[in-house]
Amino acid sequence: MNYNETRRNFTATCSARALKMALTYQRWSYADLARAAGVSKSTVGNLASGARTTTNPETAAKIAKALNVKTSDLFDLDPVPYAA
């Protein structure tokens, strides 16, 4: 399975609690993480608050890498159900 197939067929579901704990451990704000991960502050804020529960796997990987944790510590990869 190549990257494009993975990206199209999966979504990353965030554990808001785990993300907030990682931010607290790093002593980072949403803006700090957004800058380090190269994503928007609103993306980080929405995931951490639970207002948004999913993101694409690429964004999940960027956030985990910036926090120096495994992606699976913060996100679960779920298959995307397609209607036939």
Secondary structure by P-SEA (a helix, b strand, c coil): ccaaaaaacbbbbbaaaaaaaaaaaacccaaaaaaaacccaaaaaaaaacccccccaaaaaaaaaaacccccccbbbbbbbbcc
